[in-house]
Amino acid sequence: MCLGIPGRIIEIYDNGLTRMGKVDFNGIVKEVCLAYLPDLQVGDYTIVHVGFAITRLDEESARETLALFQSLGVLEEELNPDESHEPV
């Protein structure tokens, strides 16, 4: 599966090529490209698909979606927490 997963931006930085960030997906932190949404700020929620932030999302919708994905057991499958897991 390739789902767009909501997460909260916890850090923003420039990697020398583009705007990047660290996004928290219910405790799983991943590096994400923020180039498509230059107005995103730390604390904002975004939908991430294949490593790219593709849209802004309100906190309530993000939490509801994360809870649903977690209850269906697809959150860990999509995010592969064994790969580059970082504590929040």
VEXDODREN-89050 format. One record per residue: x, y, z of N, C-alpha, C in turn. Coordinates in Angstrom, 2 decimals. Layout:
BEGIN
+---------+---------+---------+---------+---------+---------+---------+---------+---------+
:      nx :      ny :      nz :     cax :     cay :     caz :      cx :      cy :      cz :
+---------+---------+---------+---------+---------+---------+---------+---------+---------+
:       X :       Y :       Z :       X :       Y :       Z :       X :       Y :       Z :
...
+---------+---------+---------+---------+---------+---------+---------+---------+---------+
This chain:
BEGIN
+---------+---------+---------+---------+---------+---------+---------+---------+---------+
:      nx :      ny :      nz :     cax :     cay :     caz :      cx :      cy :      cz :
+---------+---------+---------+---------+---------+---------+---------+---------+---------+
:    0.83 :   -1.19 :    0.00 :    0.00 :    0.00 :    0.00 :    0.87 :    1.25 :    0.00 :
:    0.36 :    2.31 :   -0.51 :    1.03 :    3.61 :   -0.46 :    0.00 :    4.66 :   -0.08 :
:   -0.15 :    4.85 :    1.21 :   -1.12 :    5.81 :    1.71 :   -0.44 :    7.13 :    2.02 :
:   -1.20 :    8.21 :    1.93 :   -0.74 :    9.50 :    2.44 :   -1.00 :    9.49 :    3.94 :
:    0.02 :    9.72 :    4.75 :   -0.09 :    9.63 :    6.20 :    0.05 :   11.02 :    6.82 :
:   -0.86 :   11.38 :    7.74 :   -0.72 :   12.68 :    8.41 :    0.33 :   12.64 :    9.51 :
:    1.05 :   13.74 :    9.64 :    2.04 :   13.86 :   10.70 :    2.25 :   15.32 :   11.06 :
:    2.92 :   15.53 :   12.20 :    3.18 :   16.88 :   12.71 :    4.64 :   17.24 :   12.49 :
:    4.87 :   18.40 :   11.91 :    6.24 :   18.87 :   11.65 :    6.88 :   19.27 :   12.98 :
:    8.04 :   18.68 :   13.28 :    8.72 :   18.99 :   14.54 :   10.04 :   19.73 :   14.32 :
:   10.51 :   19.76 :   13.07 :   11.76 :   20.47 :   12.76 :   11.77 :   20.80 :   11.28 :
:   12.31 :   21.97 :   10.94 :   12.46 :   22.38 :    9.54 :   13.90 :   22.84 :    9.34 :
:   14.50 :   22.43 :    8.21 :   15.88 :   22.82 :    7.91 :   16.11 :   22.75 :    6.41 :
:   17.20 :   23.34 :    5.97 :   17.61 :   23.28 :    4.57 :   18.78 :   22.31 :    4.49 :
:   18.68 :   21.32 :    3.62 :   19.76 :   20.32 :    3.52 :   20.80 :   20.70 :    2.47 :
:   20.75 :   21.93 :    1.99 :   21.68 :   22.39 :    0.97 :   21.11 :   22.32 :   -0.43 :
:   20.06 :   21.53 :   -0.59 :   19.40 :   21.40 :   -1.89 :   17.95 :   21.85 :   -1.84 :
:   17.27 :   21.57 :   -0.73 :   15.85 :   21.88 :   -0.63 :   15.42 :   21.98 :    0.83 :
:   14.22 :   22.44 :    1.04 :   13.64 :   22.57 :    2.39 :   13.17 :   21.20 :    2.86 :
:   13.65 :   20.79 :    4.01 :   13.32 :   19.48 :    4.56 :   12.77 :   19.66 :    5.97 :
:   12.23 :   18.58 :    6.50 :   11.75 :   18.63 :    7.87 :   11.69 :   17.24 :    8.47 :
:   11.56 :   17.21 :    9.78 :   11.30 :   15.96 :   10.48 :    9.83 :   15.99 :   10.87 :
:    9.14 :   14.89 :   10.58 :    7.71 :   14.80 :   10.83 :    7.45 :   13.63 :   11.77 :
:    6.62 :   13.89 :   12.79 :    6.26 :   12.88 :   13.79 :    4.93 :   12.25 :   13.40 :
:    4.95 :   10.94 :   13.21 :    3.76 :   10.17 :   12.90 :    3.45 :    9.29 :   14.11 :
:    2.83 :    9.85 :   15.13 :    2.48 :    9.08 :   16.34 :    3.70 :    8.39 :   16.94 :
:    4.81 :    9.09 :   17.04 :    6.00 :    8.54 :   17.67 :    7.06 :    8.03 :   16.71 :
:    6.73 :    7.87 :   15.46 :    7.69 :    7.48 :   14.44 :    8.09 :    8.75 :   13.69 :
:    9.38 :    9.08 :   13.70 :    9.85 :   10.32 :   13.08 :   10.56 :   10.00 :   11.77 :
:   10.18 :   10.72 :   10.72 :   10.78 :   10.52 :    9.40 :   11.21 :   11.87 :    8.82 :
:   12.24 :   11.83 :    7.98 :   12.67 :   13.01 :    7.23 :   11.75 :   13.14 :    6.01 :
:   11.28 :   14.37 :    5.76 :   10.29 :   14.62 :    4.71 :   10.70 :   15.85 :    3.92 :
:   10.50 :   15.81 :    2.61 :   10.73 :   16.97 :    1.76 :    9.53 :   17.93 :    1.87 :
:    9.81 :   19.20 :    2.17 :    8.77 :   20.21 :    2.33 :    8.73 :   21.19 :    1.15 :
:    9.44 :   20.90 :    0.09 :    9.59 :   21.83 :   -1.03 :    8.26 :   22.22 :   -1.68 :
:    7.29 :   21.32 :   -1.71 :    6.01 :   21.63 :   -2.36 :    5.13 :   22.56 :   -1.54 :
:    5.42 :   22.68 :   -0.24 :    4.60 :   23.50 :    0.65 :    5.50 :   24.43 :    1.47 :
:    6.03 :   25.48 :    0.84 :    7.02 :   26.33 :    1.50 :    6.49 :   27.12 :    2.70 :
:    5.17 :   27.21 :    2.87 :    4.62 :   27.97 :    3.98 :    4.39 :   27.14 :    5.24 :
:    4.68 :   25.84 :    5.21 :    4.52 :   25.01 :    6.40 :    5.48 :   25.45 :    7.49 :
:    5.02 :   25.37 :    8.75 :    5.82 :   25.77 :    9.91 :    5.87 :   24.63 :   10.91 :
:    6.83 :   24.69 :   11.82 :    6.91 :   23.71 :   12.91 :    5.58 :   23.74 :   13.66 :
:    5.03 :   22.56 :   13.93 :    3.75 :   22.44 :   14.62 :    2.59 :   22.19 :   13.68 :
:    2.75 :   22.50 :   12.39 :    1.70 :   22.24 :   11.41 :    1.58 :   20.74 :   11.15 :
:    0.40 :   20.35 :   10.72 :    0.16 :   18.97 :   10.30 :    0.12 :   18.92 :    8.78 :
:    0.64 :   17.85 :    8.23 :    0.69 :   17.68 :    6.79 :    0.44 :   16.23 :    6.43 :
:   -0.03 :   16.01 :    5.21 :   -0.14 :   14.65 :    4.68 :    1.16 :   14.38 :    3.93 :
:    1.78 :   13.24 :    4.21 :    3.04 :   12.86 :    3.58 :    2.81 :   11.63 :    2.72 :
:    3.27 :   11.70 :    1.48 :    3.18 :   10.57 :    0.56 :    4.55 :   10.38 :   -0.08 :
:    5.07 :    9.18 :    0.01 :    6.40 :    8.79 :   -0.50 :    7.49 :    9.83 :   -0.18 :
:    7.46 :   10.33 :    1.05 :    8.52 :   11.22 :    1.51 :    8.33 :   12.69 :    1.21 :
:    7.19 :   13.06 :    0.64 :    6.91 :   14.46 :    0.31 :    5.66 :   14.95 :    1.03 :
:    5.75 :   16.13 :    1.66 :    4.57 :   16.77 :    2.22 :    3.74 :   17.28 :    1.05 :
:    2.46 :   16.86 :    0.99 :    1.66 :   17.21 :   -0.19 :    0.48 :   18.13 :    0.12 :
:    0.09 :   18.27 :    1.38 :   -0.98 :   19.20 :    1.74 :   -0.95 :   19.47 :    3.23 :
:   -1.49 :   20.62 :    3.61 :   -1.63 :   20.97 :    5.03 :   -2.93 :   20.33 :    5.53 :
:   -2.95 :   20.00 :    6.81 :   -4.11 :   19.34 :    7.41 :   -4.34 :   19.92 :    8.79 :
:   -5.61 :   20.06 :    9.19 :   -5.87 :   20.54 :   10.55 :   -5.61 :   19.42 :   11.56 :
:   -5.32 :   19.81 :   12.79 :   -4.91 :   18.86 :   13.83 :   -5.97 :   17.79 :   14.09 :
:   -7.24 :   18.18 :   14.16 :   -8.31 :   17.21 :   14.44 :   -8.38 :   16.13 :   13.37 :
:   -8.34 :   16.53 :   12.12 :   -8.38 :   15.56 :   11.02 :   -7.16 :   14.65 :   11.04 :
:   -6.00 :   15.23 :   11.35 :   -4.77 :   14.44 :   11.41 :   -4.87 :   13.38 :   12.50 :
:   -5.32 :   13.78 :   13.69 :   -5.42 :   12.83 :   14.81 :   -6.44 :   11.73 :   14.52 :
:   -7.59 :   12.10 :   13.94 :   -8.61 :   11.11 :   13.60 :   -8.07 :   10.09 :   12.59 :
:   -7.38 :   10.58 :   11.59 :   -6.83 :    9.69 :   10.56 :   -5.75 :    8.79 :   11.12 :
:   -4.85 :    9.34 :   11.94 :   -3.81 :    8.53 :   12.56 :   -4.41 :    7.44 :   13.44 :
:   -5.45 :    7.78 :   14.21 :   -6.10 :    6.79 :   15.07 :   -6.74 :    5.69 :   14.24 :
:   -7.38 :    6.06 :   13.15 :   -8.00 :    5.07 :   12.26 :   -6.94 :    4.15 :   11.65 :
:   -5.88 :    4.73 :   11.12 :   -4.81 :    3.92 :   10.53 :   -4.20 :    2.98 :   11.56 :
:   -4.02 :    3.49 :   12.79 :   -3.44 :    2.66 :   13.84 :   -4.37 :    1.50 :   14.19 :
:   -5.67 :    1.78 :   14.29 :   -6.63 :    0.72 :   14.63 :   -6.72 :   -0.33 :   13.52 :
:   -6.47 :    0.06 :   12.29 :   -6.49 :   -0.88 :   11.17 :   -5.16 :   -1.62 :   11.02 :
:   -4.15 :   -1.18 :   11.76 :   -2.85 :   -1.83 :   11.71 :   -2.00 :   -1.46 :   10.51 :
:   -2.35 :   -0.38 :    9.83 :   -1.59 :   -0.01 :    8.63 :   -0.53 :    1.06 :    8.89 :
:   -0.60 :    1.71 :   10.05 :    0.35 :    2.80 :   10.32 :    1.79 :    2.29 :   10.33 :
:    2.05 :    1.26 :   11.11 :    3.41 :    0.72 :   11.19 :    3.84 :    0.12 :    9.86 :
:    2.90 :   -0.52 :    9.17 :    3.22 :   -1.11 :    7.86 :    3.67 :   -0.04 :    6.87 :
:    2.97 :    1.07 :    6.86 :    3.29 :    2.15 :    5.92 :    4.58 :    2.87 :    6.28 :
:    4.82 :    3.05 :    7.58 :    5.96 :    3.85 :    8.02 :    7.20 :    3.05 :    8.32 :
:    7.09 :    1.73 :    8.42 :    8.23 :    0.85 :    8.69 :    9.09 :    1.42 :    9.81 :
:    8.60 :    1.33 :   11.07 :    9.32 :    1.98 :   12.17 :   10.72 :    1.45 :   12.42 :
:   11.07 :    0.28 :   11.93 :   12.42 :   -0.24 :   12.10 :   13.43 :    0.50 :   11.24 :
:   12.95 :    1.24 :   10.26 :   13.81 :    1.98 :    9.33 :   13.89 :    3.44 :    9.79 :
:   15.04 :    3.86 :   10.23 :   15.34 :    5.24 :   10.67 :   14.38 :    5.76 :   11.74 :
:   14.08 :    4.94 :   12.74 :   13.23 :    5.37 :   13.85 :   14.02 :    6.28 :   14.78 :
:   13.41 :    7.39 :   15.14 :   14.02 :    8.32 :   16.07 :   13.01 :    8.64 :   17.16 :
:   13.41 :    8.64 :   18.42 :   12.47 :    9.01 :   19.48 :   12.10 :   10.48 :   19.40 :
:   10.91 :   10.80 :   19.82 :   10.44 :   12.18 :   19.80 :   10.94 :   12.92 :   21.00 :
+---------+---------+---------+---------+---------+---------+---------+---------+---------+
